[in-house]
Amino acid sequence: MVTMQDVAERAGVTKQTVSNVLSGRVAVRPVTEARVREAIAELGYVPNLVARSLATGSSRTVGMFVPTVSTAFYADLVEEAEDALEEHGYRLLLCTTRRDGERARRHLAGLTSRSVDALLIAGDQGLTDHLPLLSRTRFPVVLCAWETPAPARFPVVTIDYEHGGYLAGRHLRRLGHENVTVLASPAHDPRVSGFRRAFAEDGLEVPDSAVHLASEPSFRGGVSAAEEAMRARPSATALFATHDVLAVGALEAARDRGYSVPDDLSVVAHDDTPGGLLARPTLTSVALPHREMAREAIGLLVGAIEGGQPAEPRRRLLLPRLIARDSTSPLV
């Protein structure tokens, strides 16, 4: 096995200089660093990360919790977080909770300062009740993509989901729609509240009877909730879905009932995932700055790690934007 001493001898430097190049914590002259990296490449040296962790007290690893990687939203978050960490010389340790509170609890309980230097928790499904497990952690924690109220002790980088719902409602109001229906996941109260606010500004109400909860955040859940909504409010001229996947299900349900979208029913969605672009017609949707959110959250964590103190516990809201496509049109 090639050792750090072997690299030092090949490069003509001390073992400490090789260590400084690898850690990046101490400045090394560019010409010396180039010589060390050339020796590393020639010898095929691979650092012993376990030994380095024991010696420095740092694993150079950041843990990340997500509910799932089966959706484009969370897959993009993971990719962006990993890219941002790599730029700072850190690795990503990924855990999926599968929206299972007990699974999330086990993952949280197993984390120690030896396994990760910091933790990013993306998405609040099944996690809120278990955050007290982190009360005695010695590493920084940042929350992102958090839609429900978050504990005050943690910094949060998230999206203004209420404003996203408002943008969807304002778009439909500008198109002249008054009689509307809503498909929502139970966790999406802020999106529904924002949607209602847009109508309330014009003196209109979106009653509780117009809001239909999907049994699951899936195409099937969207079809079922849309069928229920169209039976309950057959005169509705527009529909807002708090997930793109619910909206795609609504398009299918509308076709089955002989509705033309957008001529008979305008459909606006939230999240702007790739599935909305593949739908026919393409979905008008609220686009989320999720990659920007991941980078900002990682920036807070890396700053806290290298500064040796927790990130300031504040809430940072990023603004979404609405992208109008073919699924909405003016009320005729």
C-alpha positions, -999 to 999 in steps of 0.1 A, spaced: 0 0 0 13 34 -10 18 57 21 19 94 26 56 90 33 61 74 -1 44 105 -17 66 128 3 98 111 -8 87 111 -45 78 148 -43 109 157 -23 89 173 5 80 165 41 51 143 51 35 173 67 35 192 34 17 163 18 -9 164 46 -13 202 41 -19 197 4 -45 170 10 -64 189 38 -62 223 22 -61 239 56 -26 253 53 -14 273 22 13 255 1 32 272 -27 16 263 -61 48 248 -75 51 226 -44 14 216 -45 18 207 -82 47 184 -74 28 167 -46 -2 161 -67 19 147 -95 35 123 -71 0 113 -58 -11 106 -94 21 86 -103 19 64 -72 -18 60 -71 -20 71 -35 -54 69 -18 -57 87 15 -67 66 45 -99 85 55 -104 66 87 -69 74 99 -73 110 89 -106 113 107 -91 99 139 -61 122 137 -80 154 128 -114 148 144 -129 156 111 -145 131 87 -148 157 58 -183 142 54 -217 159 55 -248 139 61 -280 146 42 -315 134 49 -341 134 21 -375 117 21 -368 100 -12 -346 102 -43 -374 89 -66 -386 124 -74 -368 150 -96 -370 176 -68 -351 156 -42 -328 140 -68 -317 175 -79 -312 187 -43 -289 157 -37 -269 163 -69 -264 200 -62 -255 194 -26 -229 168 -36 -214 191 -62 -212 220 -37 -196 198 -11 -171 184 -35 -160 220 -44 -152 225 -7 -134 191 -3 -162 173 15 -181 141 7 -218 134 10 -234 107 32 -270 102 20 -299 88 41 -334 84 28 -362 84 53 -389 70 29 -413 94 48 -411 69 77 -408 86 111 -393 55 127 -367 51 100 -358 88 103 -354 83 141 -330 54 137 -309 74 112 -308 104 135 -299 84 166 -270 67 148 -253 99 138 -222 110 157 -195 136 152 -172 108 141 -194 99 112 -203 134 99 -190 170 104 -225 185 97 -260 175 87 -284 188 61 -321 178 65 -341 183 34 -379 179 36 -399 178 69 -419 146 63 -417 124 93 -389 143 109 -402 171 130 -410 150 160 -375 135 161 -354 167 158 -350 167 197 -325 138 191 -302 164 177 -303 186 208 -269 175 220 -251 171 187 -217 188 184 -220 193 146 -239 220 127 -274 212 114 -293 231 87 -328 224 75 -339 230 39 -371 225 18 -390 229 51 -426 237 47 -439 233 82 -428 255 112 -393 246 121 -376 246 156 -361 280 163 -327 266 172 -319 255 136 -312 277 106 -335 271 77 -330 277 40 -363 270 23 -388 282 -4 -417 306 2 -443 280 -5 -471 303 5 -460 327 -22 -459 299 -47 -496 292 -41 -503 329 -44 -486 330 -78 -507 301 -90 -539 319 -78 -529 353 -92 -522 337 -125 -557 322 -127 -573 354 -115 -556 374 -142 -570 349 -167 -605 357 -153 -612 324 -134 -634 326 -104 -649 291 -99 -619 269 -91 -609 237 -73 -578 226 -56 -559 192 -53 -535 191 -24 -513 169 -3 -520 172 34 -486 188 41 -492 216 16 -512 240 37 -490 270 29 -495 265 -9 -533 264 -4 -533 294 19 -513 314 -7 -537 304 -34 -567 315 -13 -550 348 -6 -548 356 -43 -586 352 -47 -593 370 -14 -575 401 -28 -603 403 -53 -631 396 -28 -635 360 -38 -635 329 -16 -620 294 -22 -642 274 2 -631 243 21 -654 223 -2 -633 233 -32 -601 217 -16 -597 180 -22 -569 161 -4 -550 135 -25 -546 101 -8 -510 100 -19 -486 124 -38 -487 103 -70 -503 101 -104 -529 77 -91 -536 101 -62 -540 130 -86 -565 110 -108 -586 100 -78 -586 135 -62 -594 151 -96 -623 128 -102 -637 136 -68 -632 174 -75 -649 173 -109 -679 154 -94 -682 179 -66 -677 211 -87 -685 203 -123 -687 240 -132 -652 248 -121 -632 264 -149 -597 260 -133 -578 236 -111 -547 241 -89 -526 211 -79 -500 215 -52 -478 189 -69 -470 185 -106 -476 148 -103 -511 155 -90 -517 178 -119 -506 151 -144 -532 128 -128 -558 156 -131 -551 159 -169 -558 122 -172 -590 125 -152 -601 155 -173 -595 135 -206 -616 106 -192 -645 130 -186 -642 145 -220 -628 178 -208 -604 198 -230 -575 214 -212 -573 244 -212 -605 252 -232 -628 236 -206 -605 235 -176 -573 254 -170 -547 235 -148 -519 251 -129 -494 231 -109 -466 236 -83 -429 224 -84 -422 225 -122 -407 191 -125 -397 175 -158 -429 155 -158 -448 187 -164 -429 194 -196 -437 159 -209 -474 162 -202 -498 171 -229 -506 199 -227 -475 211 -210 -481 223 -175 -482 258 -163 -463 255 -130 -446 273 -101 -409 267 -105 -388 264 -73 -352 275 -69 -342 242 -54 -306 240 -66 -300 275 -53 -315 264 -20 -292 234 -18 -261 255 -25 -270 281 1 -277 255 27 -243 238 20 -226 271 22 -240 277 57 -228 242 68 -193 245 54 -190 280 69 -201 266 103 -177 237 101 -147 257 92 -156 286 115 -160 262 144 -194 275 155 -231 268 146 -248 286 118 -270 315 128 -305 302 135 -324 322 110 -350 315 83 -341 323 47 -370 322 22 -362 319 -16 -389 331 -40 -404 308 -66 -417 320 -100 -446 309 -122 -439 296 -157 -470 299 -180 -474 271 -205 -502 254 -225 -524 241 -196 -539 275 -188 -558 300 -209 -582 330 -203 -617 323 -194 -639 328 -224 
